Amino acid sequence: MREIQVSLITDTVEKLCIDANNHLPEDVKCAICDCRAKEDGEIAKGVLDNIIENFEIADRENVPICQDTGMACVFLEIGQDVHFV
């Protein structure tokens, strides 16, 4: 039987949640910047500029991106004979 410390799972989920809230993936950043470059509407440009500024600040200062992040639900796939300690 394999034993896994619960604290290892807790620490890993915490790190992943913090990272997900502080840093957008590069492909998402590029998509937002591409949309901004193609946008004609002044209001939409301003909104996209704010979003870009926000994720740049979040990256630089390692703070959460201003967005509705919801509630985290974690699903684990566990093999047979695993025991959490």
MOURTA-V65731 format. One record per helix or strand of 2 or more residues. SS is the DSSP state (alpha for helix, beta for strand). FROM is the first residue (numbers start at 1). LEN is the number of residues. If there is no record, write none. Layout:
[[SS	FROM	LEN] [SS	FROM	LEN]]
//
This chain:
[[beta	2	3] [alpha	6	17] [alpha	26	13] [alpha	42	20] [beta	82	3]]
//
